[in-house]
Amino acid sequence: MFSKETYIKRRALLKELVGSGTIILFGNNEAPANYPANSFSPMRQDSTFLYYFGQHRDGLVGVIDIDNDTETLYGNDIDVEDIVWMGFTPSVADLAAEVGVGNTAPMASLKSTISNAKSQIHFLPPYRHDTMLQIMDLTGIHPMKQKEAASLKLIKAVVKMRSTKEPQEIAAIEKACDVGYVMHTTAQRLIKPGVTERYIGGQVDGIARSLACCVSFATIFSQHGEIMHGNPSDAKLEAGRLALCDAGCELDDYCSDNTRTMPVTGKFTQRQLEIYSIVEACHDYVLKLAKPGVKYADVHFAVCRLMTERLKELGLMRGDTDEAVKAGAHAMFLPHGLGHMMGMDVHDMEGLGQIYVGFDEDTRPNLEQFGTNCLRMGRKLQEGFVVTDEPGIYFIPALIDQWKARGHCRDYINFDKLETYKDFGGIRIEDDLLITSDGCRFLGTKRIPYHPQELEEFMSNN
């Protein structure tokens, strides 16, 4: 939690941006894993509620009445039976005072407050079903219609505020990135033939639980790097394969997100090194391009052109580079965007609508083109933004077969040579990027090894 003044200032600016009406920000409740008393742990508070009200306790709702300039924290005090099992919890009044909220009320009174409101009710798109039911009880809006009924004015105000990170937020992300360093270097130390994916994935998760709060998303660790979200399996690591680790932690409510791809034996083969060096160059190229005023979509496509040029040198692509990228041929190898916003959520504010979080009016993605339709971030960069830089090259057998059968982009792709890479897997290198006043820098006080020589040396010596 930050200072009381932080939350007071944030709510004041939110009221100014929204202008009028009543804002409702729902906190999260405990979520049962497989029966009511066995909840997922730790309980994860809603990020926007945290941003404006700062409290982690379940069962809270914050209401901001802009027209009457009042703020109220709704919730029920914990009774002694809960204290027996869970320990002492401050009263709702004490929680409110910690973040500068002057009024509190029991949850049962929230419905009358909303019913008696004389101006627009602003709420964000819900993503949990218990919140959807609560919204329906309060407003009568069916869950299937709540996304479209959510307040666009509130969405845009929250996106505007949360996109630009305060110095204290940047410091929190930096700390999470330092735990990310330990997570990834632990994986690099453990990788060798015969060890299972599940074992290494579990060790990585354990670091996040030991040094931070938890993982910021389900850890990806797999020899099938061509599968974007490859969960650890019981498969044993095999000599000659590559292992991809995409993992991050959450610490003090802020996230890290890094990816590294390592040779199982600790040394790249020549073919692996050829592809890896392209991804490495694309990853580092972003440092030269990303700065305030530049559209991240332009950085993405600059990376796609560099990747295409280098793949042409290997004989995997051909033809005019600009035309190949325009046709989307590069998406055979890079079917996702260069990166996404990151902060309190690993895909920051994604639940508010990616079109509002990642794009300006003139950077909307082409939803009809494979690959381009998966861009998460294209908007003009501003100082204080935190975005991921995560180019990759993947050889996806099903995609190769489909495009080859259709003749899709055959003027730009050498399918005969591509056939020989079906057993390759995939490579991704990812770091978290802070946009500064005149450029950008990677977050984290230590850089997780990724240049081929330093990576091989680290794996050999540790």
C-alpha positions in Angstrom: 0.0 0.0 0.0 1.2 3.5 -0.8 0.6 6.6 1.3 -2.9 7.8 2.1 -2.3 10.9 0.0 -1.7 8.7 -3.1 -5.2 7.3 -3.0 -6.8 10.7 -2.2 -5.1 12.3 -5.2 -6.0 9.4 -7.5 -9.7 9.5 -6.6 -9.7 13.3 -6.9 -8.3 13.1 -10.4 -10.7 10.3 -11.3 -13.7 12.5 -10.3 -12.3 15.3 -12.4 -11.9 13.1 -15.5 -15.3 11.4 -15.2 -17.1 14.7 -14.4 -20.4 13.6 -12.9 -22.4 10.7 -11.7 -21.7 7.8 -9.2 -18.7 5.5 -9.7 -18.8 2.0 -8.3 -15.5 0.1 -8.0 -16.0 -3.5 -6.9 -13.4 -5.3 -4.9 -13.0 -9.1 -5.3 -14.3 -11.8 -3.1 -12.6 -15.1 -2.2 -12.9 -17.6 -5.1 -13.5 -21.2 -4.2 -11.1 -23.7 -5.9 -13.2 -26.9 -5.6 -15.5 -26.3 -2.6 -16.6 -23.2 -0.7 -14.1 -23.3 2.2 -11.1 -24.1 -0.1 -10.3 -20.8 -1.8 -7.6 -20.0 -4.2 -4.7 -18.4 -2.3 -3.7 -15.7 -2.0 -6.9 -13.8 -2.6 -6.3 -11.4 -5.5 -7.9 -8.0 -5.2 -9.3 -6.2 -8.2 -6.5 -4.1 -9.6 -8.6 -0.9 -10.2 -10.1 -1.2 -6.8 -6.6 -1.5 -5.4 -5.4 1.5 -7.5 -8.0 3.9 -6.0 -8.8 2.3 -2.6 -5.6 0.4 -1.7 -7.1 -2.3 0.5 -6.7 -6.1 -0.1 -9.6 -7.4 2.0 -12.3 -9.3 0.3 -16.0 -8.2 0.3 -15.4 -4.4 -0.3 -17.0 -2.0 -2.7 -15.9 1.7 -3.2 -18.4 4.3 -4.2 -17.5 7.8 -5.4 -20.4 10.2 -5.7 -19.0 12.9 -7.9 -21.9 15.3 -7.7 -22.0 15.3 -3.9 -18.3 14.9 -3.5 -18.5 12.0 -1.2 -16.6 8.7 -1.0 -17.8 5.6 0.8 -16.3 2.2 1.5 -19.0 -0.5 1.7 -18.3 -3.7 3.5 -19.2 -5.8 6.6 -16.9 -6.1 9.6 -15.4 -9.5 10.3 -17.1 -11.3 13.2 -15.4 -13.3 15.9 -15.9 -16.7 14.2 -13.9 -15.5 11.2 -11.2 -14.0 13.5 -10.8 -17.5 15.1 -10.0 -19.0 11.7 -8.3 -16.1 9.9 -6.9 -13.8 12.6 -7.7 -10.2 13.4 -8.8 -7.9 10.6 -9.3 -4.2 10.9 -12.8 -2.7 10.8 -14.1 -1.3 7.5 -13.9 2.1 9.2 -10.2 1.6 9.9 -9.5 0.4 6.4 -11.3 3.4 5.0 -9.3 5.8 7.2 -6.0 4.3 6.0 -6.8 5.5 2.4 -8.5 8.7 3.3 -12.1 7.7 2.8 -14.5 9.5 5.2 -17.6 7.3 5.0 -18.4 3.6 5.5 -21.6 1.6 5.3 -22.6 -2.1 5.5 -23.0 -3.9 2.2 -26.7 -4.3 2.7 -27.2 -0.6 2.2 -25.4 -0.4 -1.2 -28.6 -1.3 -3.1 -30.6 1.6 -1.7 -27.6 4.0 -2.5 -27.6 2.9 -6.1 -31.4 2.9 -6.4 -31.5 6.5 -5.1 -28.7 7.8 -7.3 -30.1 10.6 -9.5 -27.3 10.6 -12.1 -25.4 8.1 -14.2 -24.0 5.0 -12.5 -20.4 4.3 -13.8 -19.0 0.7 -13.5 -16.3 -1.2 -15.2 -16.7 -4.4 -17.3 -16.9 -7.2 -14.7 -14.9 -10.4 -15.2 -16.0 -12.4 -12.2 -19.4 -14.0 -12.1 -20.1 -13.1 -8.5 -19.5 -9.4 -9.4 -21.8 -9.8 -12.4 -24.6 -11.1 -10.1 -24.0 -8.3 -7.7 -24.3 -5.7 -10.5 -27.5 -7.4 -11.7 -28.9 -7.2 -8.1 -28.0 -3.5 -7.8 -28.9 -2.3 -11.3 -31.1 -4.9 -12.9 -28.7 -5.2 -15.9 -28.3 -8.8 -17.0 -24.7 -10.2 -16.9 -24.8 -10.8 -20.7 -25.4 -7.0 -21.2 -23.0 -5.6 -18.6 -20.0 -5.3 -20.8 -21.8 -3.0 -23.2 -23.4 -1.2 -20.3 -20.1 -0.4 -18.6 -19.1 3.3 -18.5 -16.8 4.2 -21.4 -16.1 7.5 -19.7 -14.9 5.6 -16.6 -12.9 3.1 -18.7 -11.1 5.9 -20.5 -10.4 7.7 -17.2 -8.9 4.6 -15.6 -6.8 3.8 -18.6 -5.5 7.3 -18.8 -4.4 7.2 -15.2 -3.1 3.7 -14.9 -1.2 3.8 -18.2 1.4 6.3 -16.9 3.2 4.8 -14.0 4.1 6.9 -10.9 7.7 6.7 -9.6 6.6 4.5 -6.7 4.9 2.1 -9.2 8.0 1.9 -11.3 10.0 1.1 -8.1 7.5 -1.7 -7.3 7.8 -3.2 -10.8 11.6 -3.0 -10.6 11.4 -5.1 -7.4 9.2 -7.6 -9.1 11.6 -7.8 -12.0 14.5 -8.5 -9.6 12.5 -11.6 -8.3 11.9 -12.5 -11.9 15.7 -12.6 -12.3 15.9 -15.2 -9.6 13.1 -17.2 -11.1 14.6 -17.4 -14.5 18.2 -17.9 -13.5 16.9 -20.8 -11.2 15.4 -22.4 -14.3 18.7 -21.9 -16.2 20.6 -23.6 -13.5 18.3 -26.6 -13.4 17.9 -27.2 -17.1 19.6 -30.5 -18.3 18.5 -33.7 -20.0 16.3 -35.9 -17.9 14.8 -33.2 -15.7 11.0 -32.9 -16.2 9.3 -29.7 -17.4 7.0 -29.9 -14.4 9.9 -30.0 -11.9 11.5 -26.8 -13.2 8.2 -25.1 -13.6 7.4 -25.9 -10.0 10.8 -24.6 -8.8 10.2 -21.3 -10.7 6.7 -21.0 -9.1 8.2 -21.7 -5.7 10.6 -18.7 -6.1 7.7 -16.4 -6.8 5.8 -17.7 -3.7 9.0 -17.5 -1.5 10.4 -14.1 -2.6 7.2 -12.3 -3.7 3.4 -12.9 -3.4 2.8 -15.3 -6.2 3.3 -15.8 -9.9 1.8 -13.0 -12.1 0.4 -15.6 -14.5 0.6 -19.4 -14.9 4.2 -20.2 -15.6 5.0 -21.4 -19.2 7.9 -23.9 -19.3 8.0 -26.2 -22.3 10.2 -27.8 -24.9 7.4 -26.9 -27.3 8.1 -23.3 -27.5 6.0 -23.1 -30.6 2.9 -23.4 -28.3 2.4 -19.9 -27.0 1.0 -21.0 -23.6 2.7 -24.3 -23.1 2.2 -25.4 -19.5 4.8 -27.6 -17.9 4.2 -31.3 -18.5 5.7 -34.5 -17.2 8.0 -34.7 -20.3 11.7 -35.1 -19.6 14.0 -32.5 -21.2 15.9 -34.0 -24.1 19.3 -33.2 -25.5 19.2 -31.1 -28.7 15.9 -29.5 -27.7 15.2 -25.9 -26.6 13.3 -25.1 -23.4 11.2 -21.9 -23.2 10.5 -20.3 -19.9 7.9 -17.5 -19.7 7.3 -16.5 -16.1 6.9 -13.6 -13.7 5.9 -12.7 -10.2 3.6 -10.3 -8.4 5.1 -8.2 -5.6 3.5 -5.3 -3.8 0.6 -5.5 -6.3 2.9 -5.1 -9.4 4.1 -7.6 -11.9 7.1 -8.8 -13.8 7.1 -10.8 -17.1 10.1 -12.2 -18.8 10.9 -15.0 -21.3 14.1 -16.8 -22.0 14.8 -19.7 -24.3 17.6 -22.1 -23.5 19.4 -25.1 -25.1 18.7 -28.1 -22.9 22.4 -29.2 -23.2 23.6 -25.7 -22.4 24.9 -25.1 -25.8 23.1 -24.0 -29.0 23.4 -26.0 -32.2 24.3 -24.0 -35.3 20.7 -24.1 -36.6 19.3 -23.0 -33.2 21.9 -20.2 -33.0 20.9 -18.9 -36.4 17.2 -18.5 -35.4 18.1 -17.3 -31.9 20.3 -14.5 -33.1 17.4 -13.1 -35.2 15.1 -13.0 -32.2 18.0 -11.5 -30.1 18.5 -8.8 -32.7 14.8 -8.0 -32.9 14.6 -7.8 -29.1 17.5 -5.4 -28.9 16.3 -3.3 -31.9 13.3 -2.2 -29.8 15.7 -0.3 -27.4 16.7 1.9 -30.3 13.2 2.7 -31.5 10.9 3.0 -28.5 10.6 6.5 -27.1 7.8 9.0 -26.3 5.7 10.0 -29.4 6.5 6.8 -31.3 3.7 4.4 -32.0 4.4 0.9 -30.6 2.6 -0.5 -33.7 5.4 1.2 -35.8 8.0 -0.5 -33.6 6.3 -3.8 -34.0 6.3 -3.6 -37.8 9.9 -2.4 -37.8 10.8 -5.5 -35.9 8.8 -7.6 -38.4 10.7 -6.1 -41.3 14.1 -6.8 -39.6 12.9 -10.4 -38.9 11.8 -10.8 -42.5 15.2 -9.6 -43.8 17.1 -12.0 -41.6 14.8 -14.9 -42.4 15.4 -14.2 -46.1 19.1 -14.6 -45.5 18.4 -18.1 -44.2 16.3 -18.9 -47.2 13.1 -19.2 -45.2 11.5 -16.1 -46.6 11.9 -14.3 -50.0 10.6 -11.4 -52.0 10.2 -7.8 -51.2 10.3 -7.2 -47.5 7.8 -4.4 -47.3 5.3 -6.3 -49.4 5.8 -9.5 -47.4 5.1 -7.7 -44.1 2.1 -5.9 -45.7 0.7 -9.3 -46.7 1.3 -10.7 -43.2 3.8 -13.3 -44.3 5.9 -12.7 -41.2 3.0 -13.9 -39.0 4.0 -17.5 -40.1 6.9 -17.0 -37.7 5.6 -14.2 -35.4 1.8 -14.7 -34.9 1.5 -12.3 -32.0 2.3 -8.7 -31.2 5.6 -7.3 -30.0 4.2 -6.7 -26.5 1.6 -5.4 -24.1 1.1 -2.9 -21.3 2.2 -4.2 -17.9 1.7 -3.0 -14.3 -0.7 -4.2 -11.7 -1.9 -6.7 -14.2 0.6 -8.6 -16.3 -1.6 -7.7 -19.3 -2.3 -4.4 -17.7 -6.0 -3.4 -17.7 -6.8 -6.0 -20.4 -10.2 -6.5 -18.8 -11.2 -3.0 -19.6 -11.0 -3.6 -23.3 -7.8 -4.0 -25.2 -8.9 -1.5 -27.8 -9.0 1.3 -25.2 -5.8 0.1 -23.4 -3.5 -0.6 -26.3 -4.6 1.7 -29.1 -5.3 5.2 -30.2 -7.9 6.1 -32.8 -5.3 5.8 -35.6 -3.5 2.6 -34.4 -6.4 0.2 -34.3 -5.3 -3.3 -35.4 -6.3 -5.0 -38.6 -8.7 -7.6 -37.2 -8.9 -9.4 -40.5 -5.2 -10.2 -40.8 -3.8 -13.2 -39.0 -1.1 -12.1 -36.6 -1.9 -8.4 -36.8 -5.3 -9.2 -35.2 -3.3 -10.3 -32.1 -1.6 -7.0 -31.5 -2.2 -5.9 -27.9 -0.3 -2.6 -28.0 0.0 -0.1 -30.8 -0.6 3.3 -29.3 1.7 6.2 -29.1 4.2 5.8 -26.3 4.4 8.2 -23.4 6.9 8.7 -20.6 6.0 6.4 -17.8 4.5 3.6 -19.9 5.7 0.1 -19.1 5.4 -2.3 -22.0 6.9 -5.7 -22.8 9.3 -6.3 -25.6 8.9 -10.0 -26.6 9.6 -10.9 -30.2 9.7 -14.6 -31.1 10.1 -17.0 -34.0 8.0 -20.1 -33.9 7.7 -23.1 -36.2 4.1 -24.4 -35.8 3.5 -27.6 -37.8 -0.3 -27.2 -38.1 0.1 -23.6 -39.3 2.8 -24.6 -41.8 0.6 -27.3 -43.2 -2.4 -25.0 -43.5 -0.6 -22.1 -45.3 1.2 -24.5 -47.6 -2.1 -26.3 -48.6 -3.7 -23.0 -49.3 -0.7 -21.4 -51.0 -1.0 -18.5 -48.6 1.9 -16.1 -48.9 3.7 -18.6 -51.1 5.5 -15.6 -52.9 7.2 -14.8 -49.6 7.7 -18.1 -47.8 9.9 -21.0 -48.9 7.7 -23.9 -47.8 10.1 -26.6 -48.9 12.8 -25.3 -46.5 10.2 -24.6 -43.8 9.3 -28.3 -43.8 12.7 -29.1 -42.4 12.0 -26.9 -39.3 8.8 -28.6 -38.1 10.7 -30.2 -35.2 12.4 -27.0 -34.2 10.0 -25.6 -31.6 10.1 -21.9 -30.9 12.1 -19.0 -29.4 11.0 -16.0 -27.5 13.0 -13.4 -25.6 11.0 -11.0 -23.4 11.8 -8.1 -21.0 9.9 -5.3 -19.4 10.5 -1.8 -20.9 10.1 1.6 -19.2 9.5 4.5 -21.6 11.7 7.4 -20.3 11.8 11.1 -21.2 14.1 10.5 -24.2 14.0 6.8 -24.9 13.5 3.6 -22.9 15.3 1.2 -20.6 14.7 -2.4 -19.4 13.4 -2.8 -15.8 15.2 -4.8 -13.2 18.6 -4.2 -11.6 20.0 -7.4 -13.1 19.7 -8.6 -16.6 18.6 -12.2 -17.0 21.3 -13.8 -19.3 20.1 -14.0 -22.9 23.0 -13.1 -25.3 24.1 -16.5 -26.6 27.6 -16.5 -25.2 26.7 -15.2 -21.8 23.7 -17.6 -21.6 25.9 -20.6 -22.4 28.6 -19.5 -20.0 26.0 -19.0 -17.2 24.5 -22.4 -17.8 27.9 -24.0 -17.9 29.2 -22.3 -14.7 26.1 -22.6 -12.6 
